[in-house]
Amino acid sequence: MTGSHTQNRVFSRITLAIMEDTGWYRANYSMAENLEWGKGLGCDFVMKSCKFWIDQQRKTRPTLTPYCDSVRGMPLQLSCRQDQLAVAVCNLQKYLQPLPQEYQYFDDIPGVAEEDLPFYGGSVEIADFCPFSQEFSWHVSGEYQRSSFCRIQENQPDSWRNYAAEEYGPDSVCLYQKSAFIMEQCNKRMTYPDWGSGCYKTSCSADGLQVWVQDQSFLCVHAGQVLNVNVRMNEWVYTGQLICPACSNFCSHCPLPHELPPINTTRTFWIDPCSSSSGLVVTLWRLLFNLIPLLAGFMLCVRN
């Protein structure tokens, strides 16, 4: 169990120890589940306030993970749960009354006036109002549609609502998007306002972590690498950028630094949204078509 309401309930060694300490239970610790929250983040994360952690992260890193400081609103600014197994949103919100002084964690929030800062905190009271990226569910007209957990295949969006070429399933994880995906047809171009992360299938190979988008694989050589995605799906061409996680986050065996293959810098031939064939074929045909007048002129010169 965790001291916060989430969809990711965990019965960890701490849970079992508490139950055993009541004197009513004898725990089988081999059955304990892995608690990812705060894993490997050090003693300061455990012993000090989330304000201390947020302030320290702001000094040294671009993100406040696992905490966050984006106010939930429309459009949604999507992120990933700490274990990268679910799409998430920051649960920071504005309250009607100022929070108690001990729960006021921010000296500034992007887009929020200084005098309004005491009104802002995380939506979960039993988490001491600390804001964090939280899994969520989609509803239409108040009716539940699906959750944002990546490894449940039933969460796969309908094809006409799949705005970022996502794939939910047992091998999928949450990846950050560097840019919003663009969907194109010959005379149409659209993008979805809610973006920032999505669920994508992954696999482990001798070369490292591979990301799959519509049966096309992309090799993650190192964490933070940007993958340029250009695929055709459901009569649309999807173009976007995904950010690679660390191979060790999801694969038990990863190449050592000297074993890493070079990043493929070969220019990709982009798919033409006005053609049903690949961009390479279209490009070759266009090149041949443009060469016809030149060839015709050359033949005339030879005859003369």
C-alpha positions in Angstrom: 0.0 0.0 0.0 1.0 3.6 -0.5 0.1 6.7 1.5 -1.7 8.2 -1.4 -4.7 7.4 -3.6 -3.4 6.2 -7.0 -4.5 3.6 -9.5 -1.1 1.9 -8.9 -1.7 0.2 -5.6 1.5 -1.5 -4.3 1.8 -4.0 -1.4 5.5 -3.4 -0.7 7.8 -4.7 2.0 6.8 -1.6 4.1 3.2 -2.6 3.9 3.9 -6.2 5.0 6.1 -4.9 7.9 3.3 -2.7 9.2 0.9 -5.6 9.0 3.4 -7.8 10.8 4.0 -5.2 13.5 0.3 -5.3 14.5 0.9 -8.8 15.9 -1.9 -10.2 13.9 0.0 -11.3 10.8 3.2 -13.1 9.8 4.4 -11.7 6.4 5.8 -13.6 3.5 8.2 -11.0 2.2 8.8 -12.9 -1.0 5.3 -11.8 -2.1 6.1 -8.1 -1.7 5.6 -5.9 -4.7 8.2 -3.4 -6.0 7.5 0.2 -4.9 8.7 2.4 -7.7 7.7 5.7 -6.0 10.9 7.5 -5.0 13.1 4.5 -5.9 16.8 5.5 -6.0 16.1 9.2 -5.3 18.0 9.3 -2.0 17.4 10.2 1.6 16.4 13.8 1.0 13.3 12.6 -1.0 12.2 10.4 1.9 13.1 12.6 4.9 12.4 16.1 3.6 9.4 18.0 2.3 8.4 18.0 -1.3 9.1 21.8 -1.3 12.7 21.0 -0.5 12.9 18.5 -3.3 11.2 20.8 -5.8 13.5 23.7 -4.9 16.6 21.5 -5.3 15.4 20.0 -8.6 14.8 23.5 -10.0 18.4 24.4 -9.3 19.9 21.3 -11.0 17.5 19.7 -13.4 14.9 20.8 -16.0 12.1 18.6 -14.5 10.8 18.2 -11.0 10.1 14.4 -11.3 8.3 12.8 -9.6 6.7 16.1 -8.6 5.4 18.7 -11.1 4.4 22.3 -11.4 2.1 22.6 -14.4 -1.5 23.5 -13.5 -4.0 21.0 -14.8 -6.2 22.6 -17.4 -7.2 22.5 -21.1 -5.4 21.6 -23.2 -3.8 18.8 -21.1 0.0 18.9 -20.7 0.6 15.1 -20.7 3.6 13.5 -18.9 4.5 10.0 -17.7 4.0 8.3 -14.4 7.3 7.9 -12.6 7.6 4.2 -13.7 6.7 5.2 -17.3 4.0 2.7 -17.5 1.1 5.2 -17.8 0.4 8.5 -19.4 -0.2 11.1 -16.6 -1.1 14.7 -15.9 0.1 16.9 -13.1 -2.6 17.1 -10.4 -1.7 20.7 -9.4 -4.9 22.7 -9.0 -6.2 25.9 -7.5 -8.3 25.7 -4.2 -11.0 28.1 -3.1 -9.1 28.9 0.1 -5.4 29.3 0.8 -3.7 26.1 1.9 -2.2 25.9 5.4 1.3 27.4 5.5 3.0 24.0 5.8 1.4 22.9 2.5 2.4 25.9 0.5 5.3 24.6 -1.6 5.8 27.1 -4.4 7.7 30.4 -4.6 6.5 30.6 -8.2 4.4 28.6 -10.7 4.5 29.4 -14.4 1.5 31.5 -15.3 0.3 32.1 -11.8 0.4 35.5 -10.0 2.5 35.6 -6.8 -0.5 36.5 -4.7 -2.4 33.4 -5.8 0.4 30.9 -5.0 -1.0 30.0 -1.5 -4.2 28.7 -3.3 -2.3 26.0 -5.3 -1.4 22.5 -4.3 -1.8 18.9 -5.4 -5.3 17.4 -5.6 -4.5 14.5 -3.1 -4.9 15.6 0.5 -3.3 12.5 2.0 -0.2 13.2 -0.1 0.1 16.5 1.9 -1.0 18.4 -1.2 2.3 17.6 -3.0 1.6 17.8 -6.7 2.7 14.8 -8.8 2.1 13.3 -12.2 -0.9 11.0 -11.8 -2.5 8.4 -14.0 -6.0 9.3 -15.1 -9.1 8.1 -17.1 -10.8 9.5 -20.1 -14.6 10.1 -19.9 -17.1 11.2 -22.6 -20.3 12.9 -21.4 -19.5 11.6 -17.9 -19.1 8.0 -19.1 -15.8 6.1 -18.5 -14.0 5.2 -21.7 -10.5 4.0 -20.8 -7.6 4.6 -18.4 -4.1 5.8 -19.4 -2.2 2.6 -18.2 -0.1 1.6 -21.2 -0.1 -2.2 -20.7 -3.8 -2.8 -20.9 -4.7 -3.5 -24.6 -8.3 -2.5 -24.0 -7.0 1.1 -23.4 -6.1 1.4 -27.1 -7.9 4.4 -28.5 -10.1 4.1 -31.5 -8.3 4.6 -34.8 -10.0 7.9 -35.4 -9.0 9.1 -32.0 -5.4 7.8 -32.1 -3.7 11.2 -32.6 -0.1 10.2 -31.9 0.1 6.7 -33.4 0.0 5.1 -30.0 -0.1 1.4 -29.2 -1.3 0.0 -25.8 -0.5 -3.5 -24.9 1.6 -5.8 -22.6 4.9 -4.5 -24.0 4.1 -0.8 -24.1 5.5 2.0 -22.0 5.0 5.7 -21.7 7.4 7.9 -23.8 7.7 11.6 -23.7 7.0 13.5 -27.0 9.3 16.4 -27.9 6.6 17.8 -30.2 3.0 17.2 -30.9 2.3 14.7 -33.6 1.1 16.0 -36.9 -1.5 14.0 -38.9 -1.6 14.6 -42.7 -3.5 13.6 -45.7 -3.1 15.2 -49.1 -5.5 18.1 -48.4 -5.7 17.8 -44.6 -3.4 18.6 -41.7 -4.2 18.4 -38.1 -2.7 18.1 -34.6 -4.2 17.3 -31.2 -3.9 20.0 -28.5 -3.3 17.4 -25.7 0.2 16.2 -26.1 3.5 15.6 -24.2 3.6 11.8 -23.9 2.0 8.6 -25.2 2.1 4.8 -25.0 4.3 2.9 -27.5 5.4 -0.7 -27.8 9.0 -1.6 -26.9 11.3 -4.6 -27.1 14.8 -5.5 -25.9 17.5 -6.6 -28.4 21.2 -7.2 -28.3 21.6 -3.6 -29.5 19.4 -2.2 -26.7 15.9 -0.9 -26.4 13.8 -0.7 -29.5 10.6 1.4 -29.9 7.9 0.3 -32.3 5.5 2.6 -34.1 3.2 1.0 -36.6 5.5 -2.0 -37.2 8.5 0.3 -37.7 11.3 0.0 -35.2 13.6 2.7 -33.8 16.7 1.9 -31.8 17.3 3.9 -28.6 21.1 4.2 -28.3 21.1 6.4 -25.3 18.6 8.1 -22.9 17.4 11.4 -24.2 17.9 10.5 -27.8 15.2 12.0 -30.1 13.5 9.6 -32.5 12.1 11.1 -35.6 8.9 9.3 -36.4 7.2 9.3 -39.8 4.7 6.5 -40.4 1.5 5.8 -42.4 -1.5 4.5 -40.4 -5.2 4.5 -41.2 -4.8 6.6 -44.3 -3.0 9.3 -42.4 0.8 10.1 -42.3 1.9 10.7 -38.7 5.0 12.8 -38.0 6.4 13.5 -34.5 9.3 13.1 -32.2 9.7 10.7 -29.2 12.4 10.9 -26.5 14.2 7.7 -25.6 14.3 6.4 -22.0 17.3 4.6 -20.5 17.6 1.1 -21.8 18.1 -0.2 -18.2 14.6 1.1 -17.2 13.0 -1.7 -19.2 15.6 -4.2 -20.3 17.6 -6.6 -18.1 20.6 -6.7 -20.5 21.8 -3.5 -22.2 24.9 -2.9 -24.2 27.9 -1.4 -22.4 29.0 2.1 -23.5 31.8 0.7 -25.8 29.3 -1.8 -27.3 26.7 0.8 -28.3 26.1 1.1 -32.1 26.4 4.5 -33.7 23.3 6.6 -34.0 21.9 6.3 -37.5 22.3 9.8 -39.0 21.2 8.7 -42.5 18.6 11.1 -43.8 15.1 9.5 -43.7 12.9 9.6 -46.8 9.6 11.1 -45.5 6.3 9.6 -46.6 4.3 11.8 -49.0 0.8 12.2 -47.6 -0.5 12.6 -51.2 0.7 9.2 -52.2 -0.2 5.7 -51.1 3.4 4.6 -51.6 6.5 5.5 -49.7 8.2 8.9 -50.0 11.3 7.2 -51.5 9.3 5.8 -54.5 7.5 9.0 -55.0 10.7 11.0 -55.0 12.3 8.6 -57.5 9.3 8.9 -59.9 9.4 12.7 -59.6 13.1 12.8 -60.3 12.6 10.6 -63.4 9.7 12.8 -64.6 11.9 15.9 -64.2 14.7 14.3 -66.2 12.5 13.5 -69.2 12.9 17.0 -70.8 16.7 16.8 -70.2 16.9 13.4 -71.8 14.7 14.5 -74.8 17.0 17.5 -75.4 20.1 15.3 -75.2 18.7 12.9 -77.8 17.9 15.7 -80.1 21.4 17.1 -79.8 22.9 13.6 -80.6 20.8 13.3 -83.7 21.8 16.7 -84.9 
